[in-house]
Amino acid sequence: MKASLNKKYFWVFLFCTLCTLYSALCTPIFAQDTQTSEPILITSDKVEYFDKKKEGEFTGNVRATQGKLLLTASRLKVNFGTQGNKIEKFVAIGNVKMVQEEISTSSDSATFFNNEQKTILTGKPHVFSKNNEFTGEKITVYLKDSRFLIEKNVKGIVFPE
């Protein structure tokens, strides 16, 4: 009886966690308007939630889509803050790729900060825009301003139109 009750609470809790992700992770990586009400679909091989830490971790073949935005990674850690009702940040780790319309990125990791509306790419980060390609040691994408900053060992290939 106790095991079935725990299993029931687990499924209710997982449903609530996914609903929180749906409502809180409403920020595309490269959008002009950084707030959207489009749903987020996250798939992975496994998800684990740590209630005391207010963190969730998706592992294995992570794929998150929202509108025209696609994020893929090996792992996605989501921090819901002290109240547990709003995403403060998420960290995508392992072969991270983000694609939205004509802009795409690749890196070993990407950290999104919700309050600042920025994403930091590290670990061999690349940004591709049309035929142009930029690399550096660290790339910061500022969502509100629709701009990015590339730091250290910057290289770019730019094709004039």
C-alpha positions in Angstrom: 0.0 0.0 0.0 2.8 2.4 1.0 4.7 1.7 -2.2 1.7 2.4 -4.4 1.0 5.6 -2.5 4.6 6.8 -3.0 4.4 5.9 -6.7 1.2 7.9 -7.0 2.8 10.9 -5.4 5.8 10.5 -7.7 3.6 10.8 -10.8 1.7 13.7 -9.4 5.0 15.4 -8.5 6.5 14.7 -11.9 3.4 16.1 -13.6 3.6 19.3 -11.4 7.3 19.6 -12.2 6.7 19.3 -16.0 3.9 21.9 -15.7 6.3 24.2 -13.9 8.8 23.7 -16.7 6.1 24.5 -19.2 5.1 27.7 -17.5 8.5 28.9 -16.3 10.9 28.0 -19.2 9.2 30.3 -21.6 12.2 32.1 -23.0 13.6 31.2 -26.4 17.4 31.5 -26.9 17.5 34.0 -29.7 14.1 35.7 -29.8 13.5 39.4 -30.2 10.6 39.2 -27.8 12.1 37.2 -24.9 8.8 36.2 -23.4 6.5 33.6 -25.0 3.6 31.5 -23.9 4.3 28.7 -26.3 4.6 25.3 -24.6 7.9 23.6 -24.1 8.3 19.9 -25.0 11.2 18.2 -23.2 12.1 14.6 -23.9 15.0 12.6 -22.4 15.8 9.1 -21.4 15.4 10.0 -17.7 14.3 12.8 -15.4 15.1 13.2 -11.7 13.8 15.9 -9.4 15.5 17.0 -6.1 12.8 18.7 -4.0 15.2 20.0 -1.3 17.4 21.6 -3.9 14.5 22.6 -6.1 16.4 21.2 -9.1 15.4 18.9 -11.9 17.8 17.0 -14.2 17.0 15.5 -17.5 19.6 13.0 -18.8 20.2 11.1 -22.0 19.2 12.4 -25.4 17.7 15.6 -24.1 15.6 17.5 -26.6 13.7 20.6 -25.7 11.5 22.5 -28.3 9.5 25.7 -28.0 8.1 27.1 -31.1 11.0 27.4 -33.6 13.7 26.9 -30.9 15.4 23.5 -30.6 17.9 22.6 -27.8 19.7 19.3 -27.7 22.2 18.1 -25.1 23.3 15.1 -23.1 22.0 16.6 -19.8 19.8 19.5 -18.8 19.8 20.8 -15.2 17.0 23.1 -14.2 17.1 25.3 -11.0 13.7 26.5 -9.8 14.9 28.9 -7.1 14.1 29.0 -3.5 10.4 29.1 -4.0 10.4 26.3 -6.5 8.0 28.1 -8.9 10.2 30.0 -11.3 13.3 28.9 -13.3 16.3 30.9 -12.1 18.7 29.1 -14.5 19.3 26.0 -16.5 22.5 24.3 -17.5 22.8 22.2 -20.7 25.8 19.9 -20.7 27.4 17.7 -23.3 27.2 18.3 -27.1 24.9 21.3 -26.7 23.2 22.5 -29.8 20.6 25.3 -30.1 18.8 26.2 -33.4 16.3 28.9 -34.1 15.6 30.0 -37.6 18.9 31.1 -39.3 21.0 31.1 -36.1 22.5 28.1 -34.5 25.1 27.4 -31.8 27.1 24.5 -30.6 29.2 24.2 -27.4 30.1 21.8 -24.6 27.8 23.7 -22.2 25.3 26.5 -22.1 24.0 28.3 -19.0 20.8 30.3 -19.2 20.1 33.0 -16.5 16.5 33.9 -16.5 16.6 37.2 -14.5 19.4 38.6 -16.7 17.9 37.0 -19.9 21.3 35.8 -21.1 22.9 32.6 -22.1 26.7 31.8 -21.7 28.2 29.2 -24.0 31.5 27.6 -23.1 33.6 24.7 -24.2 34.4 25.2 -27.9 31.4 27.5 -28.5 30.4 28.3 -32.1 27.7 30.6 -33.4 26.5 30.2 -37.0 24.4 32.9 -38.7 23.5 32.2 -42.3 27.0 31.3 -43.8 28.9 33.2 -41.1 30.7 31.4 -38.3 32.2 32.8 -35.0 34.2 31.1 -32.3 35.9 32.1 -29.1 36.4 30.7 -25.6 33.2 32.2 -24.3 30.1 33.5 -26.1 27.4 35.4 -24.2 24.0 35.8 -25.9 22.0 38.8 -24.5 18.4 37.9 -25.3 16.8 41.3 -24.6 19.2 43.1 -26.9 19.4 40.4 -29.6 23.2 40.5 -29.5 26.1 38.4 -28.6 29.6 39.0 -27.2 32.5 36.7 -28.1 35.5 36.7 -25.8 39.1 35.4 -26.0 40.7 33.9 -29.1 37.9 35.3 -31.3 37.7 34.0 -34.9 35.1 34.8 -37.5 34.4 33.9 -41.0 32.1 36.4 -42.6 30.6 36.2 -46.1 29.4 39.5 -47.5 25.9 39.4 -49.0 
